[in-house]
């Protein structure tokens, strides 16, 4: 075994690992994912699922399963004898990274967010390298930290839509955390816009399975053109046709949106660890490529006012799209593979 990738938890940790695994496989590497859930067979990436549960469940159950997973990971990795373990942060990567440490296997950490995660902080001194996705990352001040970028499959695209014709396309990406909030609040805000504005927009929205019918009926009652789905597997095309994106502020979503050069409204998940989603979005907002709307009692009011303003000011949208270049966000796959060759 050449490389084991330790990941799991949310899509923000899993998708970059899967993207990297595919790229490594194309380069002839023999690699496998150690995660907390079975890998989708459609990804064509081999996976090994550890029996973990989320920390939000019973604390006793979480720690018992975490301990068992550590023992299991140690046993399996001793047999596989990898040359390198790459950790993507999150609780699900802990057992694999601990096993690598015990077995003295070289470790590289990849941090997706602007705040170094707790598991990555725990293994910071054991890692030979920490690859960061943002030019500025809190708690990552060391010569071992290098700005690599995130691992996504989105290419930069021109933002050259003509607004005088056709609809304004709004893409809404709920993510896995707090998606019900988007189904209820964001949809309600869009339906509260003036009639003449609703006639000019087209909504493409990621919804939870249980709420799709409800949201669809809501849009239909307001005569809003919409397309809803639990998951879009052609995100590059969806971003290419979007004039504005409304999203959570997970690092992978931000990387995709920014690399696609799309203006965005970010509503950070307020319960993210160390409030990292807010800091992810703040970095982009400070450079004029997005606007933050915080999730609180004023969200509906603030989001409606912002949408009313942006959907009438096409020049402002173009300006935000242009400012994505200032963020320096990049796809780091090619550069990262060159780096790990020194370790493996």
HELIX and SHEET records of a PDB file:
HELIX    1   1 UNK A   11  UNK A   26  1                                  16    
HELIX    2   2 UNK A   41  UNK A   43  5                                   3    
HELIX    3   3 UNK A   59  UNK A   80  1                                  22    
HELIX    4   4 UNK A   91  UNK A   93  5                                   3    
HELIX    5   5 UNK A   94  UNK A  102  1                                   9    
HELIX    6   6 UNK A  118  UNK A  122  1                                   5    
HELIX    7   7 UNK A  124  UNK A  126  5                                   3    
HELIX    8   8 UNK A  179  UNK A  181  1                                   3    
HELIX    9   9 UNK A  182  UNK A  186  3                                   5    
HELIX   10  10 UNK A  187  UNK A  191  1                                   5    
HELIX   11  11 UNK A  195  UNK A  198  1                                   4    
HELIX   12  12 UNK A  209  UNK A  211  5                                   3    
HELIX   13  13 UNK A  212  UNK A  221  1                                  10    
HELIX   14  14 UNK A  235  UNK A  240  1                                   6    
HELIX   15  15 UNK A  251  UNK A  259  1                                   9    
HELIX   16  16 UNK A  273  UNK A  275  5                                   3    
HELIX   17  17 UNK A  276  UNK A  286  1                                  11    
HELIX   18  18 UNK A  299  UNK A  310  1                                  12    
HELIX   19  19 UNK A  314  UNK A  323  1                                  10    
HELIX   20  20 UNK A  324  UNK A  327  5                                   4    
HELIX   21  21 UNK A  333  UNK A  340  1                                   8    
SHEET    1   A 7 UNK A  47  UNK A  49  0                                        
SHEET    2   A 7 UNK A  31  UNK A  35  1                                        
SHEET    3   A 7 UNK A   3  UNK A   6  1                                        
SHEET    4   A 7 UNK A  84  UNK A  87  1                                        
SHEET    5   A 7 UNK A 107  UNK A 111  1                                        
SHEET    6   A 7 UNK A 129  UNK A 132  1                                        
SHEET    7   A 7 UNK A 145  UNK A 147  1                                        
SHEET    1   B 6 UNK A 225  UNK A 229  0                                        
SHEET    2   B 6 UNK A 201  UNK A 206  1                                        
SHEET    3   B 6 UNK A 168  UNK A 173  1                                        
SHEET    4   B 6 UNK A 244  UNK A 247  1                                        
SHEET    5   B 6 UNK A 264  UNK A 266  1                                        
SHEET    6   B 6 UNK A 290  UNK A 292  1                                        
END                                                                             
